[in-house]
Amino acid sequence: MEITLVQGDITEQRVDAIVNAANSSLMGGGGVDGAIHRRGGPEILKECRALRASRYGGGLPTGQAVATTAGLLPARWVIHTVGPVYAESQDRSALLASCYAESLKVADELGARVVAFPAVSAGIYGWPMDDAARIALSTVRDAATDVEQARFVLFGPDAYTTFQATLDRLTQA
Ligand code: AR6
């Protein structure tokens, strides 16, 4: 699988699926979640509400993933995943890794071949960018999946530089 890094806005990506750093309510929020719902229009929230009414009455658990339409966005699907809130007192890395692994599983079920990811948990949920990048890149690199390209879309130069340095390190290792 090819891993690519770009600096930009994930809502502008013309790919099969974009991943949303959602919260378990699936009802929208700030950060990338807010941007996706704002630019994708009401169809996304409508499908999220239907998922809450059917499969996820208690909310989407942390580390899991589920797909909806991408509404007005140039992608075909949005894969919503719920990252863990960062905590110094507890190692939640497995849950963050699970977000990427489960998103790729959903992508495989959809038949998505090009998937764009944000840096899940590295904004409002407080995960340090270098550690978030290490977990994201190593999990995606090691996944058994039919996805052909994982494109990390980093919001701003600092996130991009950190992902680039981390990818270089992983590639050399
Ligand atoms: N495109 C790409 N990346 C973005 C964009 C964008 N349009 N906007 C922000 N980012 P965050 P979290 C980056 O906070 O930490 C929401 O309220 C951002 O700079 O979006 O998982 C949800 O509803 C950061 O590097 O997600 C949850 O309640 C990364 O995306 C909560 O925030 C993730 O930041 C989830 O927090």
py3Dmol code that shows the C-alpha trace and the ligand (Angstrom):
import py3Dmol

protein = """\
ATOM      1  CA  MET A   1       0.000   0.000   0.000  1.00  0.00           C
ATOM      2  CA  GLU A   2       1.150   3.495  -0.796  1.00  0.00           C
ATOM      3  CA  ILE A   3       1.170   6.041   2.026  1.00  0.00           C
ATOM      4  CA  THR A   4       1.075   9.678   0.943  1.00  0.00           C
ATOM      5  CA  LEU A   5       1.153  12.876   2.984  1.00  0.00           C
ATOM      6  CA  VAL A   6      -0.401  16.165   1.951  1.00  0.00           C
ATOM      7  CA  GLN A   7      -0.936  19.431   3.733  1.00  0.00           C
ATOM      8  CA  GLY A   8      -4.497  20.626   3.313  1.00  0.00           C
ATOM      9  CA  ASP A   9      -8.172  20.337   4.095  1.00  0.00           C
ATOM     10  CA  ILE A  10      -9.617  16.823   4.105  1.00  0.00           C
ATOM     11  CA  THR A  11     -13.035  18.067   2.949  1.00  0.00           C
ATOM     12  CA  GLU A  12     -11.473  18.959  -0.428  1.00  0.00           C
ATOM     13  CA  GLN A  13     -10.048  15.514  -1.136  1.00  0.00           C
ATOM     14  CA  ARG A  14     -11.336  13.736  -4.219  1.00  0.00           C
ATOM     15  CA  VAL A  15     -10.926  10.198  -2.910  1.00  0.00           C
ATOM     16  CA  ASP A  16     -13.148   7.188  -2.320  1.00  0.00           C
ATOM     17  CA  ALA A  17     -13.504   7.781   1.406  1.00  0.00           C
ATOM     18  CA  ILE A  18     -12.427  10.345   3.963  1.00  0.00           C
ATOM     19  CA  VAL A  19     -12.138   9.486   7.626  1.00  0.00           C
ATOM     20  CA  ASN A  20     -13.763  11.744  10.213  1.00  0.00           C
ATOM     21  CA  ALA A  21     -12.375  12.242  13.727  1.00  0.00           C
ATOM     22  CA  ALA A  22     -15.857  12.128  15.239  1.00  0.00           C
ATOM     23  CA  ASN A  23     -17.148  11.705  18.782  1.00  0.00           C
ATOM     24  CA  SER A  24     -19.303   8.840  19.944  1.00  0.00           C
ATOM     25  CA  SER A  25     -22.546  10.815  19.633  1.00  0.00           C
ATOM     26  CA  LEU A  26     -22.035  10.978  15.823  1.00  0.00           C
ATOM     27  CA  MET A  27     -23.922  14.272  15.997  1.00  0.00           C
ATOM     28  CA  GLY A  28     -21.050  16.483  14.847  1.00  0.00           C
ATOM     29  CA  GLY A  29     -18.705  18.771  16.749  1.00  0.00           C
ATOM     30  CA  GLY A  30     -15.714  21.045  16.154  1.00  0.00           C
ATOM     31  CA  GLY A  31     -12.424  20.467  14.324  1.00  0.00           C
ATOM     32  CA  VAL A  32     -12.449  18.227  11.296  1.00  0.00           C
ATOM     33  CA  ASP A  33     -15.863  16.818  12.309  1.00  0.00           C
ATOM     34  CA  GLY A  34     -17.396  20.297  12.162  1.00  0.00           C
ATOM     35  CA  ALA A  35     -15.796  20.986   8.780  1.00  0.00           C
ATOM     36  CA  ILE A  36     -17.056  17.696   7.285  1.00  0.00           C
ATOM     37  CA  HIS A  37     -20.650  18.243   8.407  1.00  0.00           C
ATOM     38  CA  ARG A  38     -20.596  21.902   7.369  1.00  0.00           C
ATOM     39  CA  ARG A  39     -19.298  21.267   3.874  1.00  0.00           C
ATOM     40  CA  GLY A  40     -20.934  17.880   3.376  1.00  0.00           C
ATOM     41  CA  GLY A  41     -24.435  19.138   4.129  1.00  0.00           C
ATOM     42  CA  PRO A  42     -27.326  17.599   6.083  1.00  0.00           C
ATOM     43  CA  GLU A  43     -27.341  14.160   4.426  1.00  0.00           C
ATOM     44  CA  ILE A  44     -24.384  13.074   6.554  1.00  0.00           C
ATOM     45  CA  LEU A  45     -26.110  13.958   9.829  1.00  0.00           C
ATOM     46  CA  LYS A  46     -29.275  12.291   8.605  1.00  0.00           C
ATOM     47  CA  GLU A  47     -27.422   8.992   8.129  1.00  0.00           C
ATOM     48  CA  CYS A  48     -25.641   9.439  11.465  1.00  0.00           C
ATOM     49  CA  ARG A  49     -29.016   9.832  13.169  1.00  0.00           C
ATOM     50  CA  ALA A  50     -30.239   6.652  11.499  1.00  0.00           C
ATOM     51  CA  LEU A  51     -27.144   4.797  12.756  1.00  0.00           C
ATOM     52  CA  ARG A  52     -27.817   6.030  16.278  1.00  0.00           C
ATOM     53  CA  ALA A  53     -31.411   4.834  16.001  1.00  0.00           C
ATOM     54  CA  SER A  54     -30.394   1.398  14.703  1.00  0.00           C
ATOM     55  CA  ARG A  55     -26.924   0.004  15.453  1.00  0.00           C
ATOM     56  CA  TYR A  56     -25.444   2.535  17.850  1.00  0.00           C
ATOM     57  CA  GLY A  57     -28.090   3.564  20.350  1.00  0.00           C
ATOM     58  CA  GLY A  58     -25.399   4.032  23.005  1.00  0.00           C
ATOM     59  CA  GLY A  59     -23.084   5.871  20.620  1.00  0.00           C
ATOM     60  CA  LEU A  60     -20.206   4.635  18.482  1.00  0.00           C
ATOM     61  CA  PRO A  61     -17.602   3.169  20.861  1.00  0.00           C
ATOM     62  CA  THR A  62     -14.089   4.624  20.922  1.00  0.00           C
ATOM     63  CA  GLY A  63     -11.812   2.849  18.437  1.00  0.00           C
ATOM     64  CA  GLN A  64     -14.632   1.721  16.128  1.00  0.00           C
ATOM     65  CA  ALA A  65     -15.664   3.033  12.696  1.00  0.00           C
ATOM     66  CA  VAL A  66     -18.793   3.304  10.584  1.00  0.00           C
ATOM     67  CA  ALA A  67     -19.541   4.758   7.139  1.00  0.00           C
ATOM     68  CA  THR A  68     -22.104   7.206   5.802  1.00  0.00           C
ATOM     69  CA  THR A  69     -22.566   9.073   2.555  1.00  0.00           C
ATOM     70  CA  ALA A  70     -20.202  12.003   1.980  1.00  0.00           C
ATOM     71  CA  GLY A  71     -23.136  14.220   0.980  1.00  0.00           C
ATOM     72  CA  LEU A  72     -21.905  17.207  -1.024  1.00  0.00           C
ATOM     73  CA  LEU A  73     -18.203  16.441  -0.530  1.00  0.00           C
ATOM     74  CA  PRO A  74     -16.107  15.216  -3.470  1.00  0.00           C
ATOM     75  CA  ALA A  75     -15.484  11.874  -1.718  1.00  0.00           C
ATOM     76  CA  ARG A  76     -17.990   9.007  -1.954  1.00  0.00           C
ATOM     77  CA  TRP A  77     -18.101   8.078   1.715  1.00  0.00           C
ATOM     78  CA  VAL A  78     -17.243   9.413   5.145  1.00  0.00           C
ATOM     79  CA  ILE A  79     -15.908   6.835   7.580  1.00  0.00           C
ATOM     80  CA  HIS A  80     -16.552   8.109  11.101  1.00  0.00           C
ATOM     81  CA  THR A  81     -14.231   6.916  13.826  1.00  0.00           C
ATOM     82  CA  VAL A  82     -13.964   7.924  17.471  1.00  0.00           C
ATOM     83  CA  GLY A  83     -10.463   8.549  18.751  1.00  0.00           C
ATOM     84  CA  PRO A  84      -9.540   8.305  22.428  1.00  0.00           C
ATOM     85  CA  VAL A  85      -9.023  11.458  24.486  1.00  0.00           C
ATOM     86  CA  TYR A  86      -5.317  11.656  25.325  1.00  0.00           C
ATOM     87  CA  ALA A  87      -4.439  10.849  28.942  1.00  0.00           C
ATOM     88  CA  GLU A  88      -0.961  10.948  30.444  1.00  0.00           C
ATOM     89  CA  SER A  89      -2.002   8.576  33.220  1.00  0.00           C
ATOM     90  CA  GLN A  90      -3.204   5.809  30.904  1.00  0.00           C
ATOM     91  CA  ASP A  91      -1.924   4.262  27.678  1.00  0.00           C
ATOM     92  CA  ARG A  92      -4.749   4.478  25.156  1.00  0.00           C
ATOM     93  CA  SER A  93      -2.558   3.832  22.097  1.00  0.00           C
ATOM     94  CA  ALA A  94      -4.349   0.580  21.239  1.00  0.00           C
ATOM     95  CA  LEU A  95      -7.621   2.470  20.902  1.00  0.00           C
ATOM     96  CA  LEU A  96      -6.020   5.023  18.594  1.00  0.00           C
ATOM     97  CA  ALA A  97      -4.479   2.247  16.491  1.00  0.00           C
ATOM     98  CA  SER A  98      -7.899   0.597  16.372  1.00  0.00           C
ATOM     99  CA  CYS A  99      -9.392   3.729  14.775  1.00  0.00           C
ATOM    100  CA  TYR A 100      -7.110   3.274  11.763  1.00  0.00           C
ATOM    101  CA  ALA A 101      -7.441  -0.522  11.579  1.00  0.00           C
ATOM    102  CA  GLU A 102     -11.242  -0.396  11.855  1.00  0.00           C
ATOM    103  CA  SER A 103     -11.497   2.441   9.330  1.00  0.00           C
ATOM    104  CA  LEU A 104      -9.528   0.346   6.841  1.00  0.00           C
ATOM    105  CA  LYS A 105     -11.847  -2.611   7.490  1.00  0.00           C
ATOM    106  CA  VAL A 106     -14.858  -0.437   6.730  1.00  0.00           C
ATOM    107  CA  ALA A 107     -13.064   0.863   3.624  1.00  0.00           C
ATOM    108  CA  ASP A 108     -12.568  -2.732   2.483  1.00  0.00           C
ATOM    109  CA  GLU A 109     -16.258  -3.483   3.025  1.00  0.00           C
ATOM    110  CA  LEU A 110     -17.132  -0.458   0.881  1.00  0.00           C
ATOM    111  CA  GLY A 111     -14.578  -1.307  -1.796  1.00  0.00           C
ATOM    112  CA  ALA A 112     -12.768   2.000  -1.226  1.00  0.00           C
ATOM    113  CA  ARG A 113      -9.258   2.012  -2.685  1.00  0.00           C
ATOM    114  CA  VAL A 114      -8.073   5.543  -1.878  1.00  0.00           C
ATOM    115  CA  VAL A 115      -8.748   6.711   1.666  1.00  0.00           C
ATOM    116  CA  ALA A 116      -7.849  10.049   3.287  1.00  0.00           C
ATOM    117  CA  PHE A 117      -7.166  10.266   7.014  1.00  0.00           C
ATOM    118  CA  PRO A 118      -6.813  13.207   9.389  1.00  0.00           C
ATOM    119  CA  ALA A 119      -4.581  13.014  12.484  1.00  0.00           C
ATOM    120  CA  VAL A 120      -7.250  11.409  14.672  1.00  0.00           C
ATOM    121  CA  SER A 121      -7.205  12.568  18.333  1.00  0.00           C
ATOM    122  CA  ALA A 122      -4.399  15.088  17.673  1.00  0.00           C
ATOM    123  CA  GLY A 123      -6.613  18.188  17.970  1.00  0.00           C
ATOM    124  CA  ILE A 124      -9.342  18.723  20.535  1.00  0.00           C
ATOM    125  CA  TYR A 125      -8.618  15.279  22.047  1.00  0.00           C
ATOM    126  CA  GLY A 126      -5.086  16.426  22.898  1.00  0.00           C
ATOM    127  CA  TRP A 127      -2.829  13.655  21.564  1.00  0.00           C
ATOM    128  CA  PRO A 128       0.793  14.824  21.000  1.00  0.00           C
ATOM    129  CA  MET A 129       1.304  15.039  17.218  1.00  0.00           C
ATOM    130  CA  ASP A 130       4.513  12.985  17.056  1.00  0.00           C
ATOM    131  CA  ASP A 131       3.004  10.066  18.954  1.00  0.00           C
ATOM    132  CA  ALA A 132      -0.273  10.335  17.018  1.00  0.00           C
ATOM    133  CA  ALA A 133       1.740  10.218  13.782  1.00  0.00           C
ATOM    134  CA  ARG A 134       3.746   7.166  14.875  1.00  0.00           C
ATOM    135  CA  ILE A 135       0.603   5.217  15.792  1.00  0.00           C
ATOM    136  CA  ALA A 136      -1.269   6.287  12.653  1.00  0.00           C
ATOM    137  CA  LEU A 137       1.508   5.525  10.184  1.00  0.00           C
ATOM    138  CA  SER A 138       2.663   2.236  11.700  1.00  0.00           C
ATOM    139  CA  THR A 139      -0.893   0.902  12.007  1.00  0.00           C
ATOM    140  CA  VAL A 140      -1.767   1.752   8.426  1.00  0.00           C
ATOM    141  CA  ARG A 141       1.543   0.442   7.101  1.00  0.00           C
ATOM    142  CA  ASP A 142       1.075  -2.905   8.845  1.00  0.00           C
ATOM    143  CA  ALA A 143      -2.625  -3.391   8.005  1.00  0.00           C
ATOM    144  CA  ALA A 144      -3.826  -6.227   5.781  1.00  0.00           C
ATOM    145  CA  THR A 145      -6.167  -4.332   3.466  1.00  0.00           C
ATOM    146  CA  ASP A 146      -7.209  -3.887  -0.149  1.00  0.00           C
ATOM    147  CA  VAL A 147      -6.849  -0.118   0.184  1.00  0.00           C
ATOM    148  CA  GLU A 148      -4.222   0.979  -2.334  1.00  0.00           C
ATOM    149  CA  GLN A 149      -3.498   4.480  -1.117  1.00  0.00           C
ATOM    150  CA  ALA A 150      -3.748   5.927   2.401  1.00  0.00           C
ATOM    151  CA  ARG A 151      -3.469   9.686   2.157  1.00  0.00           C
ATOM    152  CA  PHE A 152      -2.828  11.569   5.384  1.00  0.00           C
ATOM    153  CA  VAL A 153      -4.213  15.081   5.083  1.00  0.00           C
ATOM    154  CA  LEU A 154      -2.481  17.285   7.604  1.00  0.00           C
ATOM    155  CA  PHE A 155      -3.927  20.604   8.603  1.00  0.00           C
ATOM    156  CA  GLY A 156      -1.005  23.025   8.770  1.00  0.00           C
ATOM    157  CA  PRO A 157       2.764  22.894   8.296  1.00  0.00           C
ATOM    158  CA  ASP A 158       3.645  21.589  11.774  1.00  0.00           C
ATOM    159  CA  ALA A 159       1.473  18.489  11.495  1.00  0.00           C
ATOM    160  CA  TYR A 160       2.783  17.859   7.985  1.00  0.00           C
ATOM    161  CA  THR A 161       6.434  18.161   9.054  1.00  0.00           C
ATOM    162  CA  THR A 162       5.886  15.849  12.008  1.00  0.00           C
ATOM    163  CA  PHE A 163       4.199  13.189   9.858  1.00  0.00           C
ATOM    164  CA  GLN A 164       6.968  13.476   7.251  1.00  0.00           C
ATOM    165  CA  ALA A 165       9.726  13.001   9.844  1.00  0.00           C
ATOM    166  CA  THR A 166       7.873  10.068  11.406  1.00  0.00           C
ATOM    167  CA  LEU A 167       7.308   8.392   8.044  1.00  0.00           C
ATOM    168  CA  ASP A 168      11.004   8.793   7.178  1.00  0.00           C
ATOM    169  CA  ARG A 169      11.955   7.159  10.459  1.00  0.00           C
ATOM    170  CA  LEU A 170       9.537   4.252   9.983  1.00  0.00           C
ATOM    171  CA  THR A 171      10.724   3.710   6.434  1.00  0.00           C
ATOM    172  CA  GLN A 172      14.368   3.553   7.529  1.00  0.00           C
ATOM    173  CA  ALA A 173      13.653   1.203  10.445  1.00  0.00           C
TER     174      ALA A 173
END
"""
ligand_1 = """\
36
AR6
N -8.809 18.799 7.359
C -7.807 18.061 7.868
N -7.452 18.103 9.170
C -8.146 18.941 9.981
C -9.214 19.744 9.519
C -9.546 19.647 8.143
N -10.550 20.359 7.598
N -9.699 20.455 10.575
C -8.962 20.123 11.652
N -8.006 19.220 11.297
P -9.845 17.352 15.752
P -9.858 15.064 17.630
C -6.959 18.575 12.110
O -9.918 18.310 16.892
O -8.622 15.566 18.296
C -14.602 17.260 17.471
O -15.356 18.197 18.186
C -6.631 19.202 13.436
O -5.751 20.312 13.269
O -10.676 17.606 14.570
O -9.939 13.608 17.279
C -15.250 15.880 17.458
O -16.652 15.971 17.404
C -5.956 18.031 14.141
O -4.583 17.920 13.730
O -10.179 15.835 16.238
C -14.781 15.308 18.765
O -15.578 15.764 19.844
C -6.708 16.802 13.604
O -7.417 17.270 12.453
C -13.381 15.870 18.897
O -13.373 17.072 18.151
C -7.713 16.229 14.589
O -8.299 17.280 15.342
C -12.353 14.941 18.306
O -11.053 15.451 18.556
"""
view = py3Dmol.view(width=600, height=400)
view.addModel(protein, "pdb")
view.setStyle({"model": 0}, {"cartoon": {"style": "trace"}})
view.addModel(ligand_1, "xyz")
view.setStyle({"model": 1}, {"stick": {}})
view.zoomTo()
view.show()
